[in-house]
């Protein structure tokens, strides 16, 4: 974390490990993948070309990429995520599933998209959906107008003027596969929410395969350091990259036509915080499997907060809390997860130990958070229902039943808890107990079609 006030560093500290496998520490000079913060570099490049009169942000994309199939999309729509373009997976996943050894790059983009004949999600400008595909198109425009390869343009016109010597173009497939460096903070994941030790994200086969095949540029290719990102912030603020009028344009919210009450919206590259109590706050977050980061700027009070995290905590939330503290606002101290502690004890030491821990967790409300939804979520994870990383299913059905039974004791008036408990019991073939749980759920929510259906099905099955 790095925090500045009026250009001066007021807080800088690193925590934890850049690589958990060898306990190599995070330090200020460690290079982090900045993921979608890279979009700020792409957006800045487009705005530089606009400032130089080489393009206009209200020009149609087809002025520069004639084979682009959506003539109604303008550069402004791409910069502010209001183009209506579906995710690139919509176009490329069928090809990927047909040949997972194939590698797709920006060079493939226009031909595949043009041949797909897939309609837009909505008319450009009507709504907003944040998506990487917008910045793939912008990178192609940047190359076409400037006549320079994308990474060369960013290096020459942004990184060098900002003196960012530790910021490097490293394509995502390289970051998640063969890239190896003692100056790099590797993204890490917990295989399950109750896991004790994180593992490198690039050790998960599904993640390695995905980023082997998808090698698009423009939205997430850069690694940087906290100090280098601060240099970008300083150069931007001082007008070394864009003039004042273009900066103000970048920070101006562009409200979707059909969502006029939407408050948390994009300008041109930057996102704008809806809460203006502390001032005009703009930011861009970055996230990928195993990492989270943010560059947050309070334009009114000249404050900057940079947060990198390589175990996928919510960097934006951390930065927002830090900004409040910086401006004298109180924030609640973070609390440990009772659900996580309970499940870890259950799996390690058994039901008796977990049950003995429960009163302690209930009594430590100030330091421990006991959440009905989190207990439920943990139980479904134990049942193998949330296999996000495509890992081999690690099913602990008895443990899931225990967690959900405990949740009914903690939250006996929740229809959803009883419904989930009934589902787990049914999976374990505890039919009488499952029927009882579903009936309790139905008593709390009489219109629950799911509970009615489950009861009917079990009753029909149990008939002689």
Order of alpha helices (4+ residues) and beta strands (2+ residues): beta-beta-beta-beta-beta-alpha-alpha-alpha-alpha-alpha-alpha-beta-alpha-beta-beta-beta-alpha-beta-alpha-alpha-beta-beta-beta-beta-alpha-beta-alpha-alpha-beta-alpha-alpha-alpha-alpha-alpha
